[in-house]
Amino acid sequence: MSIYQKNRPGKYFVAVCDILGFSDLVRDKKLCVVVEQHLAWFRKALNHSIHKGEFPDAVPPASDLNSHTHVGAAWFSDSVLLYSKEDTDDAVREVLTSVAWLIFETMMQGKTRIRAGIAYGEAFIDPENSLFVGQPIIDAHDLEKKQQWSGAALTKSAVDRLPEAVRSGKYADWWVIPYDVPLKKGATLATLAVNWNQGLHLPSSPLKWSKNSDLPSPNDWAAKRDICEKFVNTKIFHEKYCHACRPPGYGKNDKL
């Protein structure tokens, strides 16, 4: 019996997550620092985002990532694939909350941030043989690359998979909200975004450009406009929906 016959395709809710700035990190840092500090911390955050509970003290083994009842994970270099292990609402919600926690934890840590696209459809997933193939994976990857922020957006297939009652964003345990997601070249996409702002943090620890500056300077904009745009778009979303950071009177049409 072939691998394909043994593991029939099924419907999966998938998130393709990209570690932003990973190429620059590898170029600028010693390999031991990348592996033993940045990626070691990221694996802890990824494990905690999937399993919740206590944040790991030690770097958990890779096998722990796939031990969740509802969520599977695969990681290669700067890309992480999260997927539902069965086509149920519980599994779909767990994928969303895992993405939300991963964005929140990397955002608050401030060194390693991610961006994700989320889709739904038929795929062939065989973790034992490291085979992950299907249109939703391609769609999620394409949407991830189009976004101009650190965050996560849902494709139409992913939105349609959610229970209709949760698409308004009123149910906190689904961690999604309608939003005009910023895309490259100033475009936007009206869809559902993962509302990672539900994670709690101190108002004294807002999302800042650097230790000494809330926003990029004119020199920053001149030197790295793309990164500045991503940061500002992320900060707008954060301050709009974070109860700890939202300034008084911050409204729908406010600008930074």
Salt bridges, closest charged atoms under 4 A:
ASP18 OD1 - LYS145 NZ 3.89
ASP24 OD1 - ARG27 NH2 2.40
GLU86 OE2 - HIS70 ND1 2.63
ASP87 OD1 - ARG161 NE 2.93
ASP89 OD1 - ARG161 NH1 2.83
ASP90 OD1 - ARG93 NH2 2.85
GLU94 OE1 - LYS52 NZ 3.72
GLU94 OE1 - HIS68 NE2 3.63
GLU105 OE2 - HIS48 ND1 2.39
ASP142 OD1 - HIS141 ND1 3.75
GLU144 OE2 - ARG115 NE 2.80
GLU144 OE1 - LYS145 NZ 3.69
ASP160 OD2 - LYS156 NZ 2.64
ASP214 OD1 - LYS208 NZ 3.96
ASP226 OD2 - LYS230 NZ 2.91
GLU229 OE2 - ARG225 NE 3.31
GLU239 OE2 - LYS235 NZ 3.17
